């Protein structure tokens, strides 16, 4: 284990986040692993079809799987009372995978958004930028950029001792001086700039789709769901964390401040992990076959539910009112059907 010469001055109670994080991480592992494995399969199908969106989805899934691979070590850390028992390089690697997942995910959400923007608003002018080769080149740039930034975490010691003589991994309270410029970069370049790109793409795509007369209704719906999902994932999973990161960077200089916002900051950090569960949903709006499969499953569940409800309701009515039957539909006086049971 490396030298741990940095003292954590703040003594903060971790009890709340220990219970919350452990339960959330277990849930994310149980749901995220099969969901991303399924997403990986559909990304491969998109690549076979020479769809550039498959490249972005594949990279997004790989990033999620790498982060999911680090969760068992974070769980062990939490179960041991925030006492890191592994080597320092593993602490640095897990911290790197955490931040890599945040900014690589943001990068590829932007790529998906820009790709749909070019496809819908400029379908012919920028077709060369919507090829598998171009998508692979853009993906390489995204990875290299985040790897270059992530190297910073290996330059500094990430294991330290707190006042209880426990090994603390990747937590600095109060924040260290060298973290200030990195955090400003992460907020403005890693978060705010992509948010602007996503917002412009989102509204331009929705406006173009709404005006398009030649696009089928199903295609319009799929495009709307795709761009809406990307911005929802971005806002819910990443916005709270970056807001608190900026607040900490500007105002945190002593223990009193971090003690006030510690639980809020850690909850926002937890939200970033849920993008591993949310990202696989994007393939539903990229793959028409996947969407049809989900619709068939929904219809099957609806038929089963309605049949069970109808059977239960008929039996109930026959007991109370033998001559009364439940109609298959209710109709408003103006002739509009309000409710219909489909067998």
C-alpha positions in Angstrom: 0.0 0.0 0.0 1.3 3.4 -1.0 2.4 6.2 1.4 -0.6 7.9 3.0 0.7 11.2 4.2 -2.3 13.4 3.6 -4.5 13.9 6.7 -8.2 14.3 6.3 -9.1 17.0 8.8 -12.9 16.7 8.7 -14.6 13.9 10.7 -17.9 13.2 8.9 -20.6 10.6 9.8 -21.0 8.2 6.8 -23.8 6.1 8.3 -26.6 7.4 6.1 -24.7 7.1 2.8 -23.3 3.7 3.8 -26.8 2.2 3.9 -28.0 4.2 0.9 -25.0 3.5 -1.3 -24.8 -0.2 -0.5 -28.4 -0.8 -1.3 -28.2 1.3 -4.5 -25.0 -0.3 -5.7 -26.5 -3.8 -5.3 -29.6 -2.8 -7.2 -27.5 -1.2 -10.0 -25.4 -4.3 -10.3 -28.4 -6.6 -10.4 -30.2 -4.5 -13.0 -27.3 -2.9 -14.8 -25.3 -6.0 -15.7 -28.1 -7.9 -17.7 -29.4 -4.6 -19.1 -26.0 -3.6 -20.5 -25.3 -7.2 -21.7 -28.6 -6.9 -23.7 -27.7 -3.5 -24.9 -24.3 -4.8 -26.0 -26.1 -7.4 -28.2 -28.3 -4.8 -29.8 -25.3 -2.5 -30.4 -23.7 -5.4 -32.2 -26.8 -5.8 -34.4 -26.7 -2.1 -35.2 -23.1 -2.4 -36.2 -23.9 -5.4 -38.5 -26.5 -3.2 -40.1 -23.8 -0.5 -40.6 -25.7 2.0 -38.4 -23.4 4.6 -36.8 -25.6 4.8 -33.8 -24.5 1.3 -32.9 -20.9 2.6 -32.5 -21.9 5.2 -29.9 -24.2 2.7 -28.1 -21.4 0.1 -28.0 -19.0 2.6 -26.5 -21.6 3.8 -24.0 -22.2 0.2 -22.9 -18.5 -0.6 -22.6 -18.1 2.5 -20.3 -21.0 1.4 -18.2 -19.7 -2.2 -17.9 -16.2 -1.0 -16.8 -17.8 1.1 -14.1 -20.0 -1.8 -13.0 -16.9 -3.9 -12.7 -15.6 -1.5 -10.1 -18.7 -1.6 -7.9 -17.8 -4.7 -5.9 -14.7 -3.0 -4.6 -16.8 0.1 -3.7 -19.3 -2.2 -1.9 -16.4 -3.8 0.0 -15.2 -0.3 1.0 -18.6 0.7 2.2 -19.2 -2.6 4.1 -15.9 -2.1 5.9 -17.0 1.3 7.2 -15.2 3.4 4.5 -11.9 1.7 5.3 -10.1 0.8 2.0 -8.3 -2.5 2.4 -7.0 -3.0 -1.2 -3.9 -1.4 -2.7 -3.7 2.3 -3.6 -3.5 1.7 -7.4 -6.9 -0.1 -7.1 -8.3 2.9 -5.3 -7.0 5.2 -8.1 -8.4 2.8 -10.7 -11.8 2.7 -9.2 -11.9 6.5 -8.8 -10.8 6.8 -12.4 -13.5 4.5 -13.6 -16.1 6.5 -11.7 -15.2 9.8 -13.3 -14.5 8.1 -16.7 -18.0 6.7 -16.7 -19.5 10.1 -16.0 -17.7 12.0 -18.8 -17.5 9.3 -21.3 -21.3 8.8 -20.9 -21.9 12.5 -21.3 -19.7 12.5 -24.4 -21.6 9.7 -26.1 -25.0 11.1 -25.1 -23.8 14.2 -27.0 -22.7 12.1 -30.0 -26.1 10.5 -30.2 -27.8 13.8 -29.9 -25.7 15.5 -32.6 -26.0 12.4 -34.9 -29.8 12.6 -34.7 -29.7 16.4 -35.2 -27.7 16.0 -38.4 -29.8 13.1 -39.6 -33.1 15.0 -39.1 -32.2 18.6 -39.8 -29.5 18.1 -42.5 -30.2 14.6 -43.8 -28.1 15.0 -47.0 -25.6 17.7 -46.3 -23.6 15.9 -43.6 -24.2 12.3 -44.5 -20.4 11.7 -44.5 -20.3 12.4 -40.8 -22.9 9.8 -40.1 -20.9 6.8 -41.2 -19.5 4.0 -39.1 -16.0 5.1 -39.8 -16.7 8.7 -38.7 -18.5 7.4 -35.6 -15.5 5.2 -34.7 -13.1 8.2 -35.1 -15.3 10.4 -32.9 -15.5 7.7 -30.3 -11.7 7.4 -30.2 -11.4 11.1 -29.6 -13.9 10.9 -26.7 -12.0 8.1 -25.1 -8.5 9.7 -25.6 -9.8 13.0 -24.1 -11.1 11.4 -21.0 -8.1 9.1 -20.6 -5.8 12.2 -20.8 -7.9 14.0 -18.1 -8.1 10.8 -16.0 -4.3 10.5 -15.8 -4.4 13.4 -13.3 -5.9 11.1 -10.7 -2.8 8.8 -10.9 -0.5 11.7 -10.2 -1.8 12.3 -6.7 -2.2 10.1 -3.7 -5.8 9.0 -3.4 -5.4 7.0 -0.2 -5.2 8.9 3.1 -5.7 8.4 6.8 -8.6 10.0 8.7 -8.6 10.7 12.5 -9.8 7.2 13.2 -6.7 5.8 11.4 -8.9 4.4 8.6 -7.7 4.3 4.9 -10.0 6.6 3.0 -10.2 6.3 -0.8 -10.8 9.1 -3.2 -12.4 11.5 -0.6 -10.8 14.8 0.3 -12.6 17.0 2.9 -12.0 19.8 2.6 -11.1 19.8 -1.1 -7.4 20.0 -2.0 -6.0 23.0 -3.9 -5.0 20.9 -7.0 -8.6 19.9 -7.4 -9.9 23.4 -8.1 -8.9 23.8 -11.7 -9.8 20.2 -12.5 -13.3 20.8 -11.1 -13.8 24.0 -13.0 -12.8 22.1 -16.2 -15.2 19.3 -15.3 -18.1 21.7 -14.7 -17.7 24.0 -17.7 -16.1 21.7 -20.3 -17.3 18.3 -19.1 -20.9 19.3 -18.2 -22.1 22.8 -19.2 -20.8 22.8 -22.7 -22.3 19.3 -23.5 -25.6 20.5 -21.9 -25.7 23.4 -24.4 -25.1 21.0 -27.3 -27.8 18.6 -26.0 -30.3 21.5 -25.5 -29.8 22.9 -29.0 -29.9 19.5 -30.7 -33.0 18.5 -28.6 -35.1 21.5 -29.6 -34.0 21.6 -33.2 -34.7 17.9 -33.7 -38.1 18.2 -32.1 -39.0 21.2 -34.3 -37.8 19.5 -37.5 -39.6 16.3 -36.7 -42.8 18.2 -36.0 -42.6 20.0 -39.3 -41.7 16.9 -41.4 -44.6 15.6 -43.5 -42.7 12.7 -45.0 -41.6 11.0 -41.8 -43.8 8.2 -40.6 -45.6 8.6 -37.2 -43.7 5.6 -35.7 -40.4 7.1 -36.8 -41.2 10.5 -35.4 -42.2 8.9 -32.1 -38.9 6.9 -32.0 -36.8 10.0 -32.7 -38.7 12.0 -30.1 -38.2 9.3 -27.5 -34.5 9.0 -28.3 -33.7 12.7 -27.9 -35.9 13.1 -24.9 -34.3 10.1 -23.2 -30.8 11.4 -23.7 -31.5 14.8 -22.2 -33.5 13.3 -19.3 -30.7 10.9 -18.5 -28.2 13.8 -18.7 -30.3 16.1 -16.4 -31.3 13.6 -13.8 -28.0 11.7 -13.5 -25.4 14.4 -14.0 -26.9 17.9 -13.2 -27.2 17.6 -9.4 -23.7 16.3 -9.0 -22.1 19.1 -11.1 -24.1 21.8 -9.3 -22.8 20.5 -5.9 -19.3 20.1 -7.3 -19.2 23.7 -8.4 -20.7 24.9 -5.0 -18.0 22.9 -3.1 -15.2 24.2 -5.4 -16.3 27.8 -4.8 -17.2 27.8 -1.1 -15.6 24.9 0.6 -12.6 25.9 2.7 -13.3 24.3 6.0 -15.1 21.4 7.7 -18.2 23.3 8.6 -19.2 23.8 5.0 -18.8 20.2 3.9 -20.6 18.9 7.0 -23.7 20.9 5.9 -23.8 19.7 2.3 -22.1 16.3 2.7 -25.3 14.2 2.4 -26.7 16.2 -0.5 -23.4 16.0 -2.3 -23.1 12.2 -1.8 -26.7 11.7 -2.9 -25.9 13.6 -6.1 -22.9 11.4 -6.6 -25.0 8.4 -6.2 -27.4 9.6 -9.0 -24.5 9.5 -11.5 -24.3 5.7 -11.0 -27.9 5.2 -12.2 -26.9 6.2 -15.8 -25.6 2.6 -16.0 -29.2 1.5 -15.7 -30.7 4.2 -17.8 -28.4 4.1 -20.8 -29.5 0.7 -22.0 -33.0 2.1 -22.5 -31.6 4.1 -25.4 -31.3 1.0 -27.7 -35.1 0.8 -27.6 -35.4 4.0 -29.6 -32.5 3.2 -31.9 -33.5 -0.3 -32.8 -37.0 -0.6 -34.4 -37.0 -4.4 -33.8 -36.2 -3.9 -30.2 -39.1 -1.4 -29.9 -41.5 -3.8 -31.6 -40.4 -6.6 -29.2 -41.1 -4.4 -26.2 -44.5 -3.3 -27.6 -45.4 -7.0 -28.1 -44.4 -7.8 -24.6 -46.5 -4.9 -23.3 -49.5 -6.0 -25.4 -49.2 -9.5 -24.1 -49.1 -8.3 -20.5 -52.1 -6.0 -21.1 -54.1 -8.9 -22.6 -53.3 -11.2 -19.7 -54.2 -8.4 -17.2 -57.4 -7.6 -19.0 -58.4 -11.2 -19.3 -57.8 -11.8 -15.6 -59.7 -8.6 -14.7 -62.6 -9.6 -17.0 -62.7 -13.1 -15.6 -62.6 -11.9 -12.0 -65.2 -9.2 -12.7 -67.6 -11.6 -14.4 -67.4 -14.1 -11.5 -68.0 -11.3 -9.0 -71.0 -9.9 -10.9 -72.5 -13.3 -11.4 -72.5 -13.9 -7.7 -74.1 -10.5 -6.9 -76.2 -10.0 -10.0 -76.6 -13.1 -12.1 -78.3 -11.3 -14.9 -75.8 -8.4 -15.1 -72.8 -8.6 -17.4 -69.8 -6.3 -17.8 -69.8 -4.5 -21.2 -66.7 -4.8 -23.3 -66.7 -1.0 -23.8 -68.1 2.1 -22.3 -69.3 4.8 -24.7 -69.7 8.5 -24.0 -73.0 10.0 -25.1 -71.3 11.6 -28.0 -70.3 8.2 -29.4 -66.7 8.1 -28.3 -65.5 4.8 -26.8 -63.9 5.5 -23.3 -62.7 2.1 -22.4 -62.4 -1.1 -24.4 -61.3 -4.6 -23.4 -59.4 -6.5 -25.9 -59.2 -10.2 -25.5 
